[in-house]
Amino acid sequence: MLCFSEMEFVTEDMKQRLLAVENYVQQSPIEEQFKLLCTELLAANELPYNPYPWLVNKFQVIAQRY
């Protein structure tokens, strides 16, 4: 889970923007969907050398729903 409430920020505006992102992520199923993708990846018989392209492609489709 993202947690910006205890971080130091350069500006108050930056803090407000990051808190808005944190609230959005908490209210949407995006974080849970990402966990499911990671579980799917790790359940594979063989991990790809570089899993990031696979994760990005799958997550991009999910993220576009929200």
C-alpha positions in Angstrom: 0.0 0.0 0.0 1.2 3.5 -0.8 1.8 5.6 2.3 2.7 9.3 1.7 1.4 10.6 5.0 4.8 10.4 6.8 7.1 11.4 3.9 8.9 14.7 3.6 7.8 16.8 0.7 9.3 19.6 -1.3 6.0 21.5 -1.4 2.6 21.3 0.0 1.2 21.0 -3.5 3.3 17.8 -4.1 2.0 16.4 -0.8 -1.6 17.0 -1.9 -1.1 15.5 -5.3 0.5 12.4 -3.9 -2.2 12.0 -1.3 -4.8 12.2 -4.0 -3.1 9.4 -5.9 -2.9 7.4 -2.7 -6.7 7.8 -2.1 -7.4 6.9 -5.7 -5.4 3.7 -5.5 -7.0 2.7 -2.2 -10.5 3.2 -3.6 -9.9 1.3 -6.7 -9.0 -2.4 -7.1 -5.7 -1.6 -8.8 -3.5 -2.6 -6.0 -5.3 -6.0 -5.5 -5.1 -6.6 -9.3 -1.4 -6.0 -9.2 -1.0 -8.5 -6.4 -2.9 -11.1 -8.4 -0.7 -10.5 -11.4 2.4 -11.0 -9.2 0.9 -14.2 -7.9 0.2 -15.4 -11.4 3.8 -14.6 -12.4 5.3 -16.4 -9.4 3.1 -19.4 -9.9 4.5 -20.1 -13.4 6.7 -23.1 -13.9 9.5 -20.9 -15.1 10.0 -17.2 -14.5 10.9 -15.1 -17.5 14.4 -13.6 -17.6 12.8 -10.1 -17.4 9.3 -10.2 -16.0 8.7 -6.4 -16.4 7.5 -6.4 -20.0 4.9 -9.1 -19.1 3.8 -7.2 -16.0 3.6 -3.9 -17.8 1.5 -5.3 -20.6 -0.9 -7.1 -18.3 -1.2 -4.2 -15.9 -1.7 -1.7 -18.6 -4.9 -3.4 -19.7 -6.1 -3.5 -16.1 -5.2 0.1 -15.4 -7.1 1.4 -18.5 -10.3 0.1 -16.8 -9.9 2.6 -14.0 
